[in-house]
Amino acid sequence: MVTGSLLFWIPFDLGVTSGVLVIILSTMMPAPQALLILVIWRVWGMLVDLTWGAAGLTL
């Protein structure tokens, strides 16, 4: 996301980029739905990272 690129200097994300994303999404949909989309997105990203990590270890 763009916010992650602009806030690269903040260590460990600190929830800033997630907060900005939820705020932006909540202008288009209810806040609980925006939060659910964010959680699903984070879990999906983690699963993709783990899959690529496992593939790299097997090589």
C-alpha positions in Angstrom: 0.0 0.0 0.0 1.1 3.6 -0.5 0.9 4.3 3.3 3.4 1.6 3.9 5.8 3.0 1.4 5.4 6.5 2.8 5.8 5.4 6.4 8.9 3.1 5.9 10.7 4.8 8.8 8.2 3.7 11.5 9.5 0.4 13.1 7.2 -2.6 13.2 4.4 -0.7 11.5 2.9 0.2 14.9 -0.6 -0.1 13.4 -0.2 3.2 11.6 -0.6 1.9 8.1 -3.4 -0.5 9.2 -5.2 2.4 10.9 -5.0 4.5 7.8 -6.2 1.7 5.7 -9.2 1.1 8.0 -10.0 4.8 8.0 -9.9 5.0 4.2 -12.0 1.8 3.8 -14.5 3.0 6.4 -15.4 5.9 4.1 -16.6 3.3 1.6 -18.1 0.6 3.9 -19.0 0.1 7.6 -16.0 0.1 9.9 -16.4 -3.5 11.1 -16.4 -4.7 7.5 -13.3 -2.6 6.8 -11.6 -4.1 9.8 -12.5 -7.6 8.7 -11.1 -7.0 5.2 -7.9 -5.8 6.8 -7.5 -8.8 9.0 -8.2 -11.2 6.1 -5.6 -9.3 4.0 -3.0 -9.6 6.8 -3.7 -13.3 7.2 -3.5 -13.9 3.5 -0.2 -12.0 3.3 1.2 -14.1 6.1 0.2 -17.3 4.4 1.8 -16.2 1.2 5.0 -15.4 3.0 5.0 -18.7 4.8 4.4 -20.6 1.5 7.3 -18.8 -0.3 9.5 -19.4 2.7 8.7 -23.1 2.7 9.3 -23.2 -1.0 12.7 -21.6 -0.5 13.6 -24.0 2.3 12.9 -27.0 0.1 15.1 -25.8 -2.7 
